[in-house]
């Protein structure tokens, strides 16, 4: 990776702003508050800023992917989900979000693969919510393709 990419991943923007990782947690609370109020676009903007400041933070990427899906920004959601998978390959959330984005984009084979991985990793991590939701989407997908 070149120097610019490496600096970006190491939080160069956050450091330039004089912030520490802990300072960004307040931004996460703000983004969640926007979501609860139904201000999805404001939440998305907050998550984008958080990801720019700390692109390797899984929670920021998950929030960005979720907001992007809510706003039908499926390519952005897929990009954030791909970052989650790259950063935490055994985290079911990345595969689940990627599967949802692929499904919305009409990439059914990729969606099925990601959703199967989400079920497997969700069960392994004892995350029944993601495993169940991914299973339901797989069933819906198989019905759509029948």
matplotlib code that plots the C-alpha trace (Angstrom):
import matplotlib.pyplot as plt

x = [0.0, 1.3, 2.0, -1.2, -3.4, -1.4, -1.7, -5.5, -6.0, -3.9, -6.2, -4.4, -7.5, -8.4, -4.9, -4.8, -8.0, -6.4, -8.8, -8.3, -10.2, -12.2, -13.3, -15.1, -17.4, -19.4, -20.0, -21.2, -23.8, -24.9, -25.3, -27.4, -29.5, -30.1, -31.2, -33.6, -35.2, -35.5, -32.9, -31.2, -29.4, -27.9, -26.9, -25.3, -23.3, -22.1, -21.1, -19.2, -17.3, -16.5, -15.3, -13.1, -11.6, -11.1, -11.7, -10.7, -13.4, -15.9, -18.8, -18.4, -18.4, -21.5, -23.3, -22.4, -23.5, -26.8, -27.6, -26.7, -29.1, -31.8, -31.3, -31.0, -27.4, -26.6, -23.1, -22.0, -23.4, -21.6, -18.3, -18.7, -19.7, -16.6, -14.5, -16.0, -15.3, -11.7, -11.2, -13.0, -13.4, -15.2, -17.8, -21.2, -22.3, -20.1, -21.4, -25.0, -24.8, -23.0, -25.7, -28.4, -26.6, -26.0, -29.7, -30.8, -28.4, -29.7, -26.5, -28.3, -25.4, -23.2, -26.0, -26.6, -23.0, -22.7, -25.9, -24.8, -21.5, -23.5, -25.6, -22.4, -20.5, -23.6, -24.1, -20.4, -20.4, -23.7, -25.4, -28.9, -30.3, -28.0, -28.1, -31.9, -32.3, -29.8, -31.6, -34.9, -33.3, -31.9, -35.4, -36.7, -34.0, -34.6, -38.3, -37.5, -35.3, -37.8]
y = [0.0, 3.5, 6.1, 7.9, 4.8, 3.7, 7.1, 7.1, 3.7, 4.7, 7.6, 10.5, 12.6, 12.0, 12.8, 16.0, 17.1, 16.5, 13.7, 10.4, 7.3, 7.7, 11.2, 9.6, 7.5, 10.7, 10.8, 7.2, 8.2, 11.2, 8.9, 6.4, 9.3, 10.5, 7.0, 6.7, 10.0, 8.8, 11.3, 8.7, 11.2, 12.9, 9.6, 8.7, 11.9, 11.3, 7.7, 8.9, 11.4, 8.7, 6.3, 9.0, 9.6, 6.0, 3.6, 0.5, 0.9, -1.9, -0.2, 2.8, 0.7, -1.3, 2.0, 3.3, 0.1, 0.1, 3.7, 3.3, 0.4, 2.4, 5.1, 2.7, 3.5, -0.1, 0.3, 2.4, -0.3, -3.0, -1.0, -0.6, -4.3, -5.3, -3.3, -5.1, -8.5, -7.4, -6.1, -8.8, -11.9, -13.9, -11.1, -12.2, -8.6, -7.9, -10.9, -10.1, -6.5, -7.5, -10.1, -7.5, -5.0, -7.7, -8.8, -5.2, -4.8, -8.0, -9.9, -13.1, -15.6, -13.3, -12.5, -16.2, -16.8, -13.9, -14.8, -18.4, -17.1, -14.8, -17.8, -19.8, -17.1, -15.9, -19.4, -19.8, -16.5, -17.4, -14.4, -15.9, -12.6, -12.3, -16.1, -16.0, -12.9, -14.2, -17.5, -15.7, -13.7, -16.9, -18.5, -15.3, -15.5, -19.1, -18.3, -15.4, -17.7, -20.5]
z = [0.0, -0.8, 1.8, 1.4, 1.7, 4.7, 6.4, 5.7, 7.3, 10.2, 11.0, 9.4, 9.1, 12.7, 13.9, 11.7, 13.5, 16.8, 17.8, 19.5, 18.8, 22.0, 20.9, 17.9, 20.2, 20.7, 17.0, 17.1, 19.7, 17.5, 14.5, 16.5, 17.8, 14.2, 13.3, 16.2, 15.1, 11.5, 10.3, 8.1, 5.8, 8.8, 10.3, 7.0, 6.9, 10.5, 9.7, 6.6, 8.7, 11.3, 8.6, 7.1, 10.5, 11.4, 8.5, 10.4, 13.0, 12.4, 14.2, 12.0, 8.9, 10.1, 10.8, 7.3, 5.6, 7.5, 6.7, 3.1, 2.9, 4.5, 1.9, -1.1, -1.5, -2.2, -3.8, -0.8, 1.5, -0.4, -0.1, 3.6, 4.0, 2.0, 4.4, 7.4, 5.8, 5.1, 8.6, 10.5, 8.3, 11.0, 11.8, 10.5, 10.1, 7.1, 5.2, 6.2, 5.1, 1.9, 1.2, 1.7, -0.6, -3.3, -3.1, -3.6, -6.6, -8.2, -7.6, -6.4, -6.5, -4.5, -2.1, -1.5, -0.9, 1.6, 3.4, 3.8, 5.3, 7.6, 8.8, 9.5, 11.2, 13.1, 14.5, 15.3, 17.2, 18.9, 17.2, 16.6, 15.3, 12.3, 11.6, 11.6, 9.5, 7.0, 6.9, 6.2, 3.4, 1.9, 1.9, 0.2, -2.3, -3.1, -3.6, -5.9, -8.1, -8.3]

ax = plt.figure().add_subplot(projection="3d")
ax.plot(x, y, z, "-o")
ax.set_aspect("equal")
plt.show()
